[in-house]
Structures are given as structure tokens and as C-alpha cells.
């Protein structure tokens, strides 16, 4: 499944938690890429990630918990 992470609406976003979440749900397991994607997201630009289908339900819950708006592309 492909997700487009649109924005983070949290008043004080937890960069470490967002990076960890992206790293856990993304099909690519690269911590430096997860860090970079977090920075891009917090600057206000959308980010595309691929999520393994077996993790899709928990991935969406984790994103909502972190106040991250997303849209499902595929």
C-alpha cells in the first residue's frame, strides 16, 4: 500500500516518534531516510511512503495517534 503523508497537525510534534513510526511502517528500513522524510513532513511538504500490507492497519492507527494527516494512494 502506498501512503501520501500530507501534514502533521500536532502542536509540538515529536520528531523522534515520527521518525520511529516511519521507520517501522515503511517497507524500506533506512533510518537516515526516515529522518529525512520526517524533516520534509514537518516543513509542510507531503511525503510518499510504501507500507507493507501486513502492517497497514497498525500503520494507519500509529499515524493518527501522531496527528499525521495522510491519504491512501494504492
C-alpha positions in Angstrom: 0.0 0.0 0.0 1.2 3.5 -0.8 0.5 6.4 1.5 0.9 10.1 1.0 1.7 11.8 4.3 0.3 15.3 4.0 1.0 17.1 7.2 1.4 16.9 11.0 -1.2 18.8 13.0 0.3 18.3 16.4 1.1 21.5 18.4 4.5 20.1 19.4 5.4 17.3 17.0 7.7 14.6 18.4 10.3 14.2 15.7 11.8 11.1 17.2 8.4 9.4 17.5 7.5 10.3 13.9 10.9 9.0 12.6 10.5 5.8 14.5 6.9 5.4 13.2 8.0 6.0 9.6 10.9 3.5 10.0 8.6 0.8 11.5 5.8 1.1 8.9 7.8 1.8 5.8 8.9 -1.1 3.6 12.4 0.5 3.3 14.3 0.1 6.6 16.7 3.0 6.4 16.9 5.3 9.4 18.6 8.2 7.7 15.8 8.2 5.0 13.2 8.1 7.8 14.9 11.1 9.4 14.9 13.0 6.1 11.3 12.2 5.4 10.3 13.4 8.9 12.1 16.7 8.3 10.4 17.1 5.0 7.0 16.3 6.5 7.4 18.8 9.4 8.5 21.5 6.9 5.0 21.2 5.4 5.7 19.2 2.2 3.9 15.9 1.5 5.9 12.6 1.7 5.2 9.3 -0.1 5.9 6.0 1.6 5.2 2.4 0.8 3.7 0.3 3.7 3.8 -3.5 3.8 0.2 -4.8 3.5 0.5 -6.8 6.7 1.2 -3.6 8.7 -1.4 -1.4 7.1 -4.0 -1.3 9.9 -1.5 -0.6 12.7 0.4 1.9 10.5 -2.8 3.9 10.0 -3.5 3.9 13.7 0.1 5.0 14.5 -0.2 7.9 12.1 -3.5 9.1 13.5 -2.0 8.9 17.0 0.8 11.2 15.9 -1.7 13.6 14.3 -0.4 13.0 10.8 -2.8 13.5 8.0 -2.5 11.0 5.2 -4.2 9.8 2.1 -4.1 6.3 0.6 -2.8 6.2 -2.9 -2.9 2.5 -3.6 
